[in-house]
Amino acid sequence: MPDLEKIQQAHERHRSIFSEVLGGASEKEEELASARNYALNIINLLHGVALLTGKYDSNIPQKLDLVQQQPITKLGANAGLGATENFRLVYEGQIIVARGSAVKGAKSYEIWICEGDPLTESNWRHHITSGCVNRIEMTDLTPGRLYYFRIRAVSSHATGPWSNFISMMAI
């Protein structure tokens, strides 16, 4: 197990050889690679031990400024909804129809539209809510105007993340 002295020695060795290589000692490049790998192995070992012990004492990773990993759990009944995938728009005659893939646990789907800058959240407004995602007709749109559309799944306890937005001109 590496202690502070071993870590400092590995660091100093790497730093010293690195300075020599920078100074033009190209014959030391292999030695530099070896010193770097040794130092990285020590640090990786210490990092792994800190993360493993962090499962039992959360103070260890916090004191070392390591990101504490969240435990992997199965999605429960109160888990958030997933994203609506395969969101697309098509023209059917003069009507824009939205479609997407169903999200497990969703009761309905909200479509919001934007007529201005889609990167400004305040430009978005609710347009329609539908119980099904395989065919949602967009009505009350001004012909010739460009709209941005996005969708998300909704349940009684949660809302899913927004899809990427899609632009389409009403005809």
N, CA and C atoms as a LAMMPS dump frame, in Angstrom:
ITEM: TIMESTEP
0
ITEM: NUMBER OF ATOMS
513
ITEM: BOX BOUNDS ff ff ff
-5.0000000000000000e+02 5.0000000000000000e+02
-5.0000000000000000e+02 5.0000000000000000e+02
-5.0000000000000000e+02 5.0000000000000000e+02
ITEM: ATOMS id mol type element x y z
1 1 1 N 0.847 -1.184 0
2 1 2 C 0 0 0
3 1 3 C 0.888 1.243 0
4 2 1 N 0.641 2.172 -0.911
5 2 2 C 1.501 3.358 -0.966
6 2 3 C 1.245 4.286 0.22
7 3 1 N 2.314 4.781 0.784
8 3 2 C 2.192 5.79 1.825
9 3 3 C 2.634 7.134 1.239
10 4 1 N 2.569 8.155 2.044
11 4 2 C 2.893 9.499 1.568
12 4 3 C 4.325 9.576 1.039
13 5 1 N 5.254 8.899 1.703
14 5 2 C 6.657 8.941 1.27
15 5 3 C 6.827 8.329 -0.123
16 6 1 N 6.175 7.189 -0.384
17 6 2 C 6.268 6.554 -1.709
18 6 3 C 5.663 7.446 -2.793
19 7 1 N 4.562 8.085 -2.471
20 7 2 C 3.909 8.973 -3.437
21 7 3 C 4.823 10.155 -3.759
22 8 1 N 5.433 10.746 -2.72
23 8 2 C 6.333 11.879 -2.938
24 8 3 C 7.566 11.47 -3.739
25 9 1 N 8.122 10.289 -3.451
26 9 2 C 9.289 9.813 -4.196
27 9 3 C 8.945 9.596 -5.668
28 10 1 N 7.804 8.981 -5.929
29 10 2 C 7.385 8.736 -7.315
30 10 3 C 7.18 10.056 -8.052
31 11 1 N 6.593 11.014 -7.37
32 11 2 C 6.365 12.325 -7.979
33 11 3 C 7.691 13.026 -8.283
34 12 1 N 8.601 13.017 -7.321
35 12 2 C 9.904 13.67 -7.519
36 12 3 C 10.69 13.012 -8.646
37 13 1 N 10.664 11.674 -8.71
38 13 2 C 11.377 10.96 -9.778
39 13 3 C 10.818 11.368 -11.143
40 14 1 N 9.489 11.38 -11.257
41 14 2 C 8.857 11.761 -12.518
42 14 3 C 9.215 13.2 -12.883
43 15 1 N 9.14 14.09 -11.906
44 15 2 C 9.43 15.502 -12.16
45 15 3 C 10.88 15.714 -12.598
46 16 1 N 11.782 15.013 -11.97
47 16 2 C 13.2 15.139 -12.295
48 16 3 C 13.489 14.654 -13.716
49 17 1 N 12.975 13.484 -14.058
50 17 2 C 13.205 12.934 -15.399
51 17 3 C 12.507 13.789 -16.452
52 18 1 N 11.326 14.289 -16.122
53 18 2 C 10.594 15.155 -17.045
54 18 3 C 11.416 16.402 -17.372
55 19 1 N 12.039 16.987 -16.352
56 19 2 C 12.881 18.174 -16.571
57 19 3 C 14.057 17.847 -17.479
58 20 1 N 14.648 16.666 -17.291
59 20 2 C 15.772 16.261 -18.137
60 20 3 C 15.339 16.098 -19.594
61 21 1 N 14.172 15.47 -19.798
62 21 2 C 13.674 15.273 -21.164
63 21 3 C 13.371 16.621 -21.807
64 22 1 N 12.8 17.535 -21.042
65 22 2 C 12.543 18.878 -21.573
66 22 3 C 13.84 19.593 -21.93
67 23 1 N 14.898 19.27 -21.185
68 23 2 C 16.197 19.88 -21.449
69 23 3 C 16.924 19.275 -22.64
70 24 1 N 16.33 18.258 -23.263
71 24 2 C 16.926 17.685 -24.465
72 24 3 C 17.438 16.264 -24.318
73 25 1 N 17.297 15.659 -23.156
74 25 2 C 17.777 14.29 -22.948
75 25 3 C 16.746 13.293 -23.481
76 26 1 N 16.698 13.171 -24.799
77 26 2 C 15.684 12.301 -25.416
78 26 3 C 15.897 10.827 -25.087
79 27 1 N 17.118 10.443 -24.68
80 27 2 C 17.369 9.044 -24.314
81 27 3 C 16.649 8.653 -23.021
82 28 1 N 16.142 9.638 -22.282
83 28 2 C 15.44 9.379 -21.02
84 28 3 C 13.923 9.25 -21.2
85 29 1 N 13.431 9.294 -22.447
86 29 2 C 11.987 9.253 -22.679
87 29 3 C 11.358 7.95 -22.196
88 30 1 N 12.03 6.819 -22.401
89 30 2 C 11.488 5.541 -21.916
90 30 3 C 11.447 5.515 -20.398
91 31 1 N 12.495 6.039 -19.779
92 31 2 C 12.532 6.101 -18.318
93 31 3 C 11.424 7.021 -17.801
94 32 1 N 11.168 8.106 -18.529
95 32 2 C 10.086 9.02 -18.159
96 32 3 C 8.737 8.311 -18.227
97 33 1 N 8.513 7.551 -19.292
98 33 2 C 7.251 6.815 -19.421
99 33 3 C 7.095 5.829 -18.274
100 34 1 N 8.173 5.164 -17.907
101 34 2 C 8.139 4.211 -16.799
102 34 3 C 7.831 4.921 -15.477
103 35 1 N 8.473 6.058 -15.232
104 35 2 C 8.232 6.819 -14.004
105 35 3 C 6.802 7.338 -13.952
106 36 1 N 6.301 7.793 -15.101
107 36 2 C 4.92 8.283 -15.155
108 36 3 C 3.937 7.158 -14.852
109 37 1 N 4.135 5.991 -15.46
110 37 2 C 3.248 4.849 -15.216
111 37 3 C 3.281 4.419 -13.76
112 38 1 N 4.467 4.418 -13.157
113 38 2 C 4.586 4.039 -11.747
114 38 3 C 3.809 5.022 -10.862
115 39 1 N 3.991 6.321 -11.111
116 39 2 C 3.283 7.335 -10.323
117 39 3 C 1.772 7.224 -10.516
118 40 1 N 1.338 7.004 -11.749
119 40 2 C -0.099 6.855 -12.007
120 40 3 C -0.66 5.615 -11.335
121 41 1 N 0.087 4.523 -11.336
122 41 2 C -0.379 3.298 -10.677
123 41 3 C -0.567 3.509 -9.183
124 42 1 N 0.368 4.215 -8.558
125 42 2 C 0.245 4.498 -7.126
126 42 3 C -0.996 5.351 -6.861
127 43 1 N -1.172 6.4 -7.642
128 43 2 C -2.325 7.292 -7.451
129 43 3 C -3.634 6.552 -7.728
130 44 1 N -3.677 5.741 -8.78
131 44 2 C -4.894 4.983 -9.094
132 44 3 C -5.231 3.986 -7.997
133 45 1 N -4.21 3.354 -7.422
134 45 2 C -4.439 2.424 -6.32
135 45 3 C -5.024 3.158 -5.123
136 46 1 N -4.443 4.285 -4.786
137 46 2 C -4.94 5.086 -3.671
138 46 3 C -6.367 5.572 -3.937
139 47 1 N -6.631 6.001 -5.154
140 47 2 C -7.967 6.466 -5.539
141 47 3 C -8.99 5.342 -5.405
142 48 1 N -8.648 4.155 -5.883
143 48 2 C -9.555 3.009 -5.786
144 48 3 C -9.854 2.627 -4.351
145 49 1 N -8.831 2.612 -3.518
146 49 2 C -9.027 2.282 -2.102
147 49 3 C -9.924 3.324 -1.439
148 50 1 N -9.705 4.595 -1.76
149 50 2 C -10.528 5.658 -1.176
150 50 3 C -11.988 5.504 -1.585
151 51 1 N -12.243 5.161 -2.845
152 51 2 C -13.63 4.981 -3.288
153 51 3 C -14.266 3.758 -2.648
154 52 1 N -13.504 2.677 -2.526
155 52 2 C -14.052 1.47 -1.895
156 52 3 C -14.371 1.705 -0.426
157 53 1 N -13.472 2.347 0.293
158 53 2 C -13.743 2.612 1.706
159 53 3 C -14.833 3.667 1.864
160 54 1 N -15.033 4.475 0.832
161 54 2 C -16.086 5.481 0.876
162 54 3 C -17.477 4.892 0.942
163 55 1 N -17.616 3.63 0.549
164 55 2 C -18.92 2.97 0.67
165 55 3 C -19.305 2.796 2.134
166 56 1 N -18.296 2.71 3.007
167 56 2 C -18.535 2.483 4.427
168 56 3 C -18.368 3.747 5.258
169 57 1 N -17.581 4.679 4.766
170 57 2 C -17.368 5.945 5.458
171 57 3 C -17.318 7.057 4.413
172 58 1 N -18.425 7.764 4.252
173 58 2 C -18.523 8.776 3.193
174 58 3 C -17.596 9.966 3.417
175 59 1 N -17.02 10.092 4.611
176 59 2 C -16.101 11.203 4.874
177 59 3 C -14.788 11.063 4.112
178 60 1 N -14.371 9.83 3.822
179 60 2 C -13.071 9.619 3.164
180 60 3 C -13.04 10.249 1.775
181 61 1 N -13.972 9.905 0.864
182 61 2 C -13.92 10.559 -0.454
183 61 3 C -14.139 12.07 -0.379
184 62 1 N -14.957 12.514 0.575
185 62 2 C -15.21 13.949 0.699
186 62 3 C -13.954 14.693 1.119
187 63 1 N -13.184 14.123 2.044
188 63 2 C -11.952 14.772 2.496
189 63 3 C -10.901 14.81 1.397
190 64 1 N -10.967 13.862 0.472
191 64 2 C -10.012 13.81 -0.634
192 64 3 C -10.537 14.513 -1.883
193 65 1 N -11.691 15.163 -1.773
194 65 2 C -12.339 15.845 -2.903
195 65 3 C -12.601 14.906 -4.072
196 66 1 N -12.993 13.68 -3.772
197 66 2 C -13.354 12.717 -4.806
198 66 3 C -14.86 12.71 -4.949
199 67 1 N -15.336 12.532 -6.154
200 67 2 C -16.771 12.455 -6.384
201 67 3 C -17.247 11.121 -5.853
202 68 1 N -18.22 11.159 -4.961
203 68 2 C -18.748 9.92 -4.421
204 68 3 C -19.777 9.362 -5.387
205 69 1 N -19.59 8.123 -5.81
206 69 2 C -20.507 7.511 -6.754
207 69 3 C -21.799 7.132 -6.046
208 70 1 N -22.901 7.321 -6.764
209 70 2 C -24.194 6.929 -6.238
210 70 3 C -24.378 5.437 -6.444
211 71 1 N -24.999 4.753 -5.494
212 71 2 C -25.204 3.318 -5.681
213 71 3 C -26.152 3.05 -6.842
214 72 1 N -25.915 1.949 -7.514
215 72 2 C -26.773 1.549 -8.623
216 72 3 C -28.003 0.87 -8.037
217 73 1 N -29.17 1.389 -8.376
218 73 2 C -30.414 0.817 -7.872
219 73 3 C -31.372 0.62 -9.023
220 74 1 N -32.329 -0.244 -8.807
221 74 2 C -33.375 -0.424 -9.812
222 74 3 C -34.347 0.738 -9.71
223 75 1 N -34.958 1.07 -10.831
224 75 2 C -35.943 2.147 -10.828
225 75 3 C -37.175 1.696 -10.064
226 76 1 N -37.584 2.485 -9.093
227 76 2 C -38.771 2.159 -8.326
228 76 3 C -39.986 2.873 -8.874
229 77 1 N -41.088 2.732 -8.159
230 77 2 C -42.338 3.343 -8.608
231 77 3 C -42.253 4.867 -8.577
232 78 1 N -41.424 5.418 -7.686
233 78 2 C -41.326 6.868 -7.568
234 78 3 C -40.177 7.448 -8.389
235 79 1 N -39.527 6.618 -9.184
236 79 2 C -38.408 7.108 -9.993
237 79 3 C -38.927 8.037 -11.085
238 80 1 N -38.061 8.906 -11.561
239 80 2 C -38.441 9.839 -12.612
240 80 3 C -38.703 9.134 -13.927
241 81 1 N -39.382 9.821 -14.797
242 81 2 C -39.676 9.276 -16.119
243 81 3 C -38.48 9.462 -17.039
244 82 1 N -38.398 8.61 -18.015
245 82 2 C -37.349 8.738 -19.017
246 82 3 C -37.734 9.765 -20.066
247 83 1 N -36.814 10.004 -20.968
248 83 2 C -37.048 10.949 -22.06
249 83 3 C -37.915 10.305 -23.136
250 84 1 N -38.704 11.117 -23.8
251 84 2 C -39.48 10.65 -24.945
252 84 3 C -38.526 10.558 -26.128
253 85 1 N -38.304 9.349 -26.598
254 85 2 C -37.344 9.144 -27.68
255 85 3 C -38.045 9.125 -29.031
256 86 1 N -37.254 9.25 -30.071
257 86 2 C -37.739 9.221 -31.458
258 86 3 C -38.782 10.298 -31.731
259 87 1 N -38.65 11.449 -31.085
260 87 2 C -39.581 12.55 -31.325
261 87 3 C -39.364 13.069 -32.74
262 88 1 N -40.455 13.155 -33.491
263 88 2 C -40.38 13.618 -34.876
264 88 3 C -41.687 14.299 -35.256
265 89 1 N -41.621 15.112 -36.292
266 89 2 C -42.783 15.822 -36.819
267 89 3 C -42.907 15.504 -38.297
268 90 1 N -44.147 15.351 -38.753
269 90 2 C -44.399 15.11 -40.178
270 90 3 C -45.599 15.952 -40.592
271 91 1 N -45.649 16.267 -41.886
272 91 2 C -46.826 16.928 -42.438
273 91 3 C -47.804 15.85 -42.874
274 92 1 N -49.057 16.021 -42.507
275 92 2 C -50.145 15.209 -43.056
276 92 3 C -51.137 16.205 -43.623
277 93 1 N -51.027 16.409 -44.921
278 93 2 C -51.798 17.484 -45.545
279 93 3 C -51.218 18.802 -45.071
280 94 1 N -52.062 19.626 -44.48
281 94 2 C -51.589 20.914 -43.961
282 94 3 C -51.439 20.901 -42.445
283 95 1 N -51.509 19.73 -41.856
284 95 2 C -51.415 19.595 -40.401
285 95 3 C -50.046 19.017 -40.041
286 96 1 N -49.452 19.553 -38.99
287 96 2 C -48.216 18.979 -38.45
288 96 3 C -48.621 17.942 -37.408
289 97 1 N -48.069 16.74 -37.534
290 97 2 C -48.349 15.652 -36.596
291 97 3 C -47.049 15.264 -35.902
292 98 1 N -47.112 15.192 -34.566
293 98 2 C -45.949 14.789 -33.764
294 98 3 C -46.08 13.323 -33.392
295 99 1 N -44.93 12.655 -33.339
296 99 2 C -44.886 11.249 -32.933
297 99 3 C -43.645 11.034 -32.079
298 100 1 N -43.712 10.011 -31.25
299 100 2 C -42.561 9.643 -30.434
300 100 3 C -42.758 8.258 -29.873
301 101 1 N -41.775 7.774 -29.148
302 101 2 C -41.862 6.462 -28.51
303 101 3 C -42.456 6.622 -27.117
304 102 1 N -43.295 5.676 -26.733
305 102 2 C -43.934 5.715 -25.424
306 102 3 C -42.894 5.592 -24.311
307 103 1 N -43.179 6.225 -23.184
308 103 2 C -42.31 6.178 -22.009
309 103 3 C -43.034 5.399 -20.921
310 104 1 N -42.36 4.413 -20.353
311 104 2 C -42.963 3.591 -19.301
312 104 3 C -43.343 4.473 -18.112
313 105 1 N -44.579 4.358 -17.663
314 105 2 C -45.076 5.12 -16.526
315 105 3 C -45.728 6.442 -16.885
316 106 1 N -45.651 6.851 -18.143
317 106 2 C -46.229 8.141 -18.548
318 106 3 C -47.741 8.027 -18.688
319 107 1 N -48.448 9.03 -18.202
320 107 2 C -49.906 9.101 -18.352
321 107 3 C -50.279 9.988 -19.534
322 108 1 N -49.418 10.971 -19.827
323 108 2 C -49.678 11.879 -20.941
324 108 3 C -48.357 12.48 -21.414
325 109 1 N -48.467 13.296 -22.469
326 109 2 C -47.294 13.932 -23.065
327 109 3 C -47.616 15.392 -23.322
328 110 1 N -46.713 16.277 -22.928
329 110 2 C -46.876 17.71 -23.165
330 110 3 C -46 18.124 -24.334
331 111 1 N -46.572 18.916 -25.219
332 111 2 C -45.782 19.535 -26.28
333 111 3 C -45.832 21.038 -26.061
334 112 1 N -44.659 21.633 -26.011
335 112 2 C -44.531 23.073 -25.882
336 112 3 C -43.953 23.603 -27.182
337 113 1 N -44.315 24.842 -27.503
338 113 2 C -43.817 25.454 -28.742
339 113 3 C -43.13 26.778 -28.429
340 114 1 N -42.319 27.196 -29.38
341 114 2 C -41.577 28.447 -29.258
342 114 3 C -41.575 29.112 -30.623
343 115 1 N -41.817 30.421 -30.644
344 115 2 C -41.792 31.171 -31.897
345 115 3 C -40.58 32.087 -31.982
346 116 1 N -39.823 32.198 -30.908
347 116 2 C -38.639 33.062 -30.892
348 116 3 C -37.376 32.229 -30.769
349 117 1 N -36.47 32.699 -29.936
350 117 2 C -35.202 32.005 -29.708
351 117 3 C -35.463 30.772 -28.843
352 118 1 N -35.229 29.56 -29.366
353 118 2 C -35.528 28.355 -28.592
354 118 3 C -34.563 28.124 -27.432
355 119 1 N -33.475 28.866 -27.373
356 119 2 C -32.528 28.707 -26.274
357 119 3 C -32.893 29.564 -25.067
358 120 1 N -33.936 30.403 -25.219
359 120 2 C -34.429 31.223 -24.115
360 120 3 C -35.675 30.557 -23.545
361 121 1 N -35.566 30.075 -22.319
362 121 2 C -36.644 29.291 -21.712
363 121 3 C -37.964 30.054 -21.658
364 122 1 N -37.931 31.351 -21.429
365 122 2 C -39.17 32.125 -21.309
366 122 3 C -39.928 32.239 -22.633
367 123 1 N -39.319 31.877 -23.748
368 123 2 C -40.006 31.918 -25.042
369 123 3 C -40.911 30.711 -25.264
370 124 1 N -40.78 29.686 -24.451
371 124 2 C -41.571 28.466 -24.629
372 124 3 C -42.922 28.593 -23.947
373 125 1 N -43.947 27.981 -24.57
374 125 2 C -45.29 27.952 -23.965
375 125 3 C -45.951 26.612 -24.267
376 126 1 N -46.832 26.239 -23.373
377 126 2 C -47.555 24.975 -23.543
378 126 3 C -48.458 25.068 -24.766
379 127 1 N -48.482 24.015 -25.577
380 127 2 C -49.343 24.005 -26.755
381 127 3 C -50.433 22.946 -26.654
382 128 1 N -50.069 21.72 -26.281
383 128 2 C -51.062 20.652 -26.236
384 128 3 C -50.593 19.551 -25.292
385 129 1 N -51.558 18.875 -24.675
386 129 2 C -51.303 17.676 -23.878
387 129 3 C -52.095 16.55 -24.502
388 130 1 N -51.466 15.391 -24.624
389 130 2 C -52.114 14.252 -25.268
390 130 3 C -51.881 12.993 -24.445
391 131 1 N -52.866 12.115 -24.459
392 131 2 C -52.745 10.841 -23.755
393 131 3 C -51.948 9.807 -24.527
394 132 1 N -51.758 10.028 -25.802
395 132 2 C -50.965 9.08 -26.598
396 132 3 C -49.854 9.842 -27.306
397 133 1 N -48.775 9.129 -27.614
398 133 2 C -47.618 9.786 -28.198
399 133 3 C -47.425 9.429 -29.669
400 134 1 N -48.21 8.464 -30.162
401 134 2 C -47.977 8.021 -31.539
402 134 3 C -48.664 8.896 -32.588
403 135 1 N -49.522 9.823 -32.16
404 135 2 C -50.132 10.755 -33.106
405 135 3 C -50.716 11.939 -32.335
406 136 1 N -50.041 13.078 -32.434
407 136 2 C -50.507 14.296 -31.773
408 136 3 C -50.584 15.391 -32.833
409 137 1 N -51.801 15.848 -33.134
410 137 2 C -51.998 16.876 -34.162
411 137 3 C -51.763 18.263 -33.579
412 138 1 N -50.964 19.055 -34.297
413 138 2 C -50.689 20.436 -33.906
414 138 3 C -51.707 21.333 -34.601
415 139 1 N -52.575 21.935 -33.832
416 139 2 C -53.607 22.817 -34.383
417 139 3 C -53.332 24.256 -33.951
418 140 1 N -54.078 25.172 -34.532
419 140 2 C -53.991 26.597 -34.18
420 140 3 C -52.599 27.189 -34.396
421 141 1 N -51.938 26.788 -35.476
422 141 2 C -50.643 27.359 -35.836
423 141 3 C -50.83 28.312 -37.011
424 142 1 N -50.067 29.375 -37.057
425 142 2 C -50.159 30.359 -38.13
426 142 3 C -49.367 29.878 -39.343
427 143 1 N -50.031 29.715 -40.508
428 143 2 C -49.315 29.262 -41.711
429 143 3 C -48.169 30.207 -42.071
430 144 1 N -47.055 29.634 -42.489
431 144 2 C -45.89 30.414 -42.874
432 144 3 C -44.981 30.801 -41.721
433 145 1 N -45.368 30.479 -40.514
434 145 2 C -44.558 30.822 -39.341
435 145 3 C -43.723 29.614 -38.919
436 146 1 N -42.47 29.865 -38.548
437 146 2 C -41.574 28.812 -38.08
438 146 3 C -41.785 28.606 -36.584
439 147 1 N -41.982 27.363 -36.192
440 147 2 C -42.169 27.005 -34.787
441 147 3 C -41.093 26.005 -34.369
442 148 1 N -40.766 26.039 -33.085
443 148 2 C -39.914 25.021 -32.481
444 148 3 C -40.799 24.201 -31.552
445 149 1 N -40.603 22.902 -31.535
446 149 2 C -41.424 21.993 -30.744
447 149 3 C -40.526 21.148 -29.843
448 150 1 N -41.029 20.827 -28.641
449 150 2 C -40.36 19.874 -27.763
450 150 3 C -41.43 19.103 -27.009
451 151 1 N -41.074 17.937 -26.488
452 151 2 C -42.044 17.065 -25.839
453 151 3 C -41.44 16.491 -24.564
454 152 1 N -42.319 16.153 -23.609
455 152 2 C -41.885 15.422 -22.418
456 152 3 C -43.029 14.558 -21.921
457 153 1 N -42.653 13.49 -21.246
458 153 2 C -43.631 12.579 -20.654
459 153 3 C -44.058 13.127 -19.296
460 154 1 N -45.317 12.843 -18.925
461 154 2 C -45.861 13.314 -17.655
462 154 3 C -46.578 12.155 -16.974
463 155 1 N -46.377 12.015 -15.661
464 155 2 C -47.15 11.054 -14.866
465 155 3 C -47.79 11.827 -13.726
466 156 1 N -48.467 11.131 -12.843
467 156 2 C -49.113 11.825 -11.734
468 156 3 C -48.094 12.31 -10.704
469 157 1 N -46.874 11.747 -10.728
470 157 2 C -45.868 12.111 -9.73
471 157 3 C -44.643 12.815 -10.294
472 158 1 N -44.46 12.775 -11.613
473 158 2 C -43.209 13.299 -12.161
474 158 3 C -43.379 13.747 -13.604
475 159 1 N -42.394 14.502 -14.071
476 159 2 C -42.305 14.839 -15.495
477 159 3 C -40.937 14.387 -15.979
478 160 1 N -40.897 13.93 -17.21
479 160 2 C -39.634 13.507 -17.801
480 160 3 C -38.861 14.696 -18.329
481 161 1 N -37.647 14.467 -18.776
482 161 2 C -36.856 15.556 -19.353
483 161 3 C -37.38 15.951 -20.725
484 162 1 N -37.091 17.171 -21.121
485 162 2 C -37.495 17.637 -22.442
486 162 3 C -36.682 16.927 -23.517
487 163 1 N -37.339 16.7 -24.631
488 163 2 C -36.63 16.19 -25.806
489 163 3 C -35.807 17.33 -26.396
490 164 1 N -34.98 17.016 -27.36
491 164 2 C -34.358 18.067 -28.161
492 164 3 C -35.469 18.746 -28.951
493 165 1 N -35.306 20.024 -29.251
494 165 2 C -36.364 20.696 -30.002
495 165 3 C -36.186 20.459 -31.496
496 166 1 N -37.324 20.54 -32.187
497 166 2 C -37.37 20.369 -33.641
498 166 3 C -38.058 21.6 -34.209
499 167 1 N -37.569 22.107 -35.325
500 167 2 C -38.225 23.252 -35.96
501 167 3 C -39.002 22.786 -37.181
502 168 1 N -40.154 23.425 -37.397
503 168 2 C -40.963 23.134 -38.576
504 168 3 C -41.853 24.335 -38.846
505 169 1 N -42.066 24.618 -40.125
506 169 2 C -42.918 25.735 -40.511
507 169 3 C -44.339 25.234 -40.716
508 170 1 N -45.29 25.958 -40.145
509 170 2 C -46.699 25.614 -40.348
510 170 3 C -47.103 25.981 -41.77
511 171 1 N -47.943 25.122 -42.38
512 171 2 C -48.418 25.414 -43.741
513 171 3 C -49.931 25.447 -43.765
